[in-house]
Amino acid sequence: MPTVVLESILQTLGEIAPLRLAESWDNVGLLVGDRRASVNGVMTCLTITPEVVEEAVRCKVSLLVTHHPLPFKPLSRITTDSSSGQMLLRLIRHEIAVYSAHTAFDSSRTGINASWANLLGLRDVRPLNVISDSLACSSGMPDGLPSTDEGSGRFGVLDDPCSLGELARRAAKLVGAERMQVVESSGIDKLPVQKVAIACGSGGSMLAAAKRRGCKVLITGEATFHTCLEAKAIGVGLILLGHYHSERFAMQRLAEQLSGEWEGVAVFASQCDVDPLKDGL
């Protein structure tokens, strides 16, 4: 059986989510590991937690593909004095590489927001913000200028317009969210919703773009209190599914997509990657 090296897997991940699409503040790509190392197992997750690290060690994977980067911000030291240091040291000791595409995966043509558009059955789908040509050129990446279906967020049109409440329930059911929050605005709860914007994770910053595109609703994971007030004021309804549920489904799908891609390499989604938010006791 041929040996699969980490670099070949990174190339595939880079095709799925070109790193040039990442936001300037993000930390993406190979964050821990040796590109020449052999790989026999890959596990995807939304966030690296102590439980996820233990699962990776127990399952003897060689690569952990996480949506949220670890480390995210520059570290001046890696010690057991911090939870991040503890997790990184444990992963390094067990020769487990860490890779994150984060905002590049959010914005790619088959990434999280594009997957949301497909789940909802939107048509005439376009990014809320298209990646600029200057960003693609300055990145020095060989894949050249961006496609018009690459960019931040997505918006499109529902073939079957529905109420805000119906859309919220549909979106929650699609990703297994047991609860969601809704911000009603200017009678939006009573009118049929047709043009919808999507921004996974903490997508409140996309509110103005959604308004400019003529969207009546923005579906996201979470938004600040003041963003909710602004949405109500400018006439855009919000559907808040929770950060976890707005993104986790895509990491499960990524594992399914990569499964069987390389002979002898098992690919699966973490079972210990769970929503930290629970209903009150």
N, C-alpha and C positions, 0 to 999 in steps of 0.2 A: 504494500500500500504506500503510495507516494506521501512524502511529508508535506504538510501544508504550513507555510510560514506566515507569520503575522502580517507581513507587508502585503501579501496577496489579498488578505481579508480587508485590510485598510483600503486597498484600491477599490474594492467593491463598495465598501461603505462610502467612500468618497464619490462614487458614481451616483449612489442613491441620494446623498446630501452633499453636494459640492461645498467645500469649506469656505469658498469665496462669498457664499451667501450669508455667512455669520455676521452678526452685529459687531461693530468695532470694539465694544466693551466685553465681548464674550471670550471664553477660554475653550477652544475647541481643538479636535484632533486627538492624536495619541498623547495622553497625559502622563501615563506610567507604562514602562515596558521597553522591550528590545524588539525592533522590527524584524530581526533575523531569527527570533525564537520560533520554535514549532508550536502549533496550536492543535489541541485535540477536543476542546470544548469551548463554547461561547454562550454566555448568559446575558440577556438584555434586562434592563430595569429602568424605571423612571428616575429613581434617586438611590444613591449608595448610602445605606444605613448599616449599623453594626449587624443587624439581622441578615441583610443582604450579603455582607462580607462573609459571615459564617456559612451561609448557604453556598457561596462561590467556593469557599475552601472545602466544604463537605463534598460538593459535587466535582471537585478537582478540575474546574474550568481553567482555561488559559487566558481568556479574555472576557472582560466585563464591559459591555456596551451600555453606558448609562446616558440618559437624556440630560440630566443636570450634572454639570462638570464637578469632579473632585480631583484636584483642588479647583476652586473657582477663582478666588483672589490669590495673588502671589503670597507665598509663605516664606517667612524669614527663617523658619525652623520646622523640622518634622520630628516631633517628640510625642511621647505618650501623655504629655500634659494636656493635650486637647483631643477631642473626639475625632477630629479630622486626621490628626497625626497618628492616633491609634489605628484607625482604619487603613490609612495609607501604608503604615509599617507592616501591618498584617498581610495586606495584599502583596507587598513587595517581597516579604519573607516567603510567600507561597508562589512567587513568580507569576502573579496574575496581572496582566496588563489592563489598563483602563483607557477607554476611548469614549469621547463625547462629540456629537455633532450639534447638539442643542439648537440654537437659533437657525443654523443652516438647515437642520431637519424640519424646523417649523416652516421655513420658506421655500423648500425645494418643491419641484413639480409633482413629486409623489410623497411629500412629507405630511406632517400632522394636519396642517390647515387644509391641504388638498384632500386628505382623507376625510376630513369633516364634511367638505363640500360633497364628496361622493356619498357619504353616509346619509346626508340629508336629501340627496337627489337634486341638487341645485343644477340649473343650466346657465349658460353664458357666464361661466365662472372666470373671474380674474382676480389678481392680487389687489389688496387694498393699497399697497405701496410697492411699486415695481423697483427691483434692484437697479440702480443707476449704471449706465455704461462706464462711467468713470471709476466706480467701485470695482467692476470686473476687470478693467484694464490695469488698475493700480495693484490688483492682487497678484499679478504675474502668473496666474493659473493658465495652463495650456488649453482649457476648454473654452476660452474666448469670451465673447459677449453673452449676456444672459438671455434666456428665452423669455417671451412675454408671459409665460405661466410660472415664472419664478418671482418671488417677492413676499413681503410681509402680509400676513392675513389673507383672507379670501372674501369675495362677495359674489352673490349670484341670485338667481330668481327661482322661487318655488313654483313648480307646475301646479300644485294644489294649495293655494293660499289658505291660511288657517289663522286662528286667533293666537295671541301671544302665549296664552296658557297652554293651548294645544301644542304649539311648537316647543315650549319648554318641556312638556311631558314627553314628547317624541324624542327630543335630544337626550334627555336624561335616560330614557329607556335604551337608546342605542348604545350607550357606553356603561350601562349598569349602575348609574348614579341613583342612589336611594333618595336623595333630597337635592333640591336646587332652590335658588332664590331668584326672584324676578323684580325688576324695577319697571313699573308702569309709567307711561308718559303720555299726556295729552290725548287720552282716549284710545291709546294704542291697544289696550286690553280688549276693546270692543270691536276694533277694525280688523279686517283680514290682513295678515302680513304676507307680503310677496317678496320684496327684496331684503336679503339677509346678509349680514356681515359676520365673519368668524375670526377670532383671534385666540388661539389656545393659551393656556397658562394665565399669567397676569397680563391680560390684554386690554386693560382700561385705557392705555395710551393710544389705542386705535379708535377711540370714540370719535374724535374729530374727523378722521379719515372716513369712517363709516357714514357720518353725517354728510360729508362732501359727496360721497358716492350715491346719496339718496336712499340709504338703507334705513328701514324703520326699526330694525332690531340688530343688536350685536350680541352674539353668543360668545362667551368667554369662560375662563375658569374662575377668576376672582377680580374684583375691582375695589378701589378705596371708597370710603364713605363719600368723599367729595366728588369722585368720579360719578358715583350713583346720583348725587344731586345734580351734577352737570347734565347727565343723560336725561334726567327728568325735565330739566329746564329747556333743553334744545330739541326735545321731541323724539328721542331715540330710546326704545325699550331695551332693557338689559336682561339677559338670561345668564345667571352665574351657576355653573355646574360644579364648582370646586376645582382647584388647580389639578389635583390628582386625576379626577375622572376626565378632565378635558384633554389629557395627554397620555395617560397610561395605556389606553387601548392601542395606541400606535406602536408602542414598544412591544406589545404582544404580537401585533401584526408583522412587525419587523422580524421577530424571531421566526414566525411562520414563513415569511418570505425567504429568509436565509437558510432555513432548514433544508438539508439535502444539497446545498450549493457546493459543498466540499466533501469529498469522500473521506469518511473516517472522522469527521468533525460534527459532534452533536451541538445543535443550536436550540435553545429553549428560553422561555421567559421566566424570570424569578417568580417564585411562589411566596416569597417573604416580603415582597415590595407592596406595602399596603398604605392606605390613606391614614395619616396620623390623626385626622379629625374624626371624632365620634360624637354621636348625640349625647347631650348632657345626661348625667346620672340622675 
